[in-house]
């Protein structure tokens, strides 16, 4: 009897310490499944590089949303570094760290410098139409790069002197300098991102530049 009592007490002790797993339940998860595994060496290197470039960002836990949608090794970007000062981003959601690094390089060397060279004023803000979105490529059953936070839609650029150069108004209807600026930043993006789509691609991109990280090479 004493032996059985001792075994019973030991079972309770182990259960309290987590040595005996709790009973499994099959209740569905509410919201995205989140993992908090420490970043692997490659992810840590990417985050370190992003910080060294002067970007202001917050690392995010990995999330799986189901149906092929996720935000893995992602960050929230608050500001990017130019040659002389930081500039902000509006309406941007989670982006993968590699995508953020590519964006940071393009914004500094392809946009800020082009703004000062062609328009006489440094960049102050990049306006976007978002990044992560669990959706397919239009007209197909294939998941968009937005569904894995590897794409950003850029709609306009605000300069330090107050001017706002939008893709919608400036691509064809802006001044000659504004049109040249937009084409220069588009061309620069094509050298850094895997896929870049703009107003010359189709009507769906008349108001933004689609910038997509990846190994492919398509510029239009």
C-alpha angles and dihedrals in degrees: 000000000000090000092053091049091051092050090050093052091047090052091054091049094051092046090053091052093050094248089123112053119238119250111281119242128197096212111140119252117250114226126350120337109249129204125196099192112148113259116266119241093267092051092047090051090052092051091047091052091049090053093046089055089060098251119154108222147142121226114231131211116252113266131192115200098181129239091072095304125126147142106221125172086001135158139194108237117213103168141354130215124247128187093275108010144004124267128202135232127221131212094000120145132191117329129180115259094246090052090049091052092050090048091049093054093046094047093051103038102024104035111022094046092044090051092053093043099046104023102029097235134087123244118267105174141005114214118209138185091221140276120228116053127152098231145116129252104273112272095009143083092235121107115249121237084246087070090067097037092251098121137064129192111215116198108171148358124225117204129212090250091060100258117138117207110194126190090225096054102025105045094075106358104044129094118286090258092051092049090049090048093052092048091048093052089046091052091047091051090053089060092055110030127061095229127022122179125183142162092297090061099063143316092270088068097045091111103040149026114244108215115191130183117221149099096274123092118219124144124177 
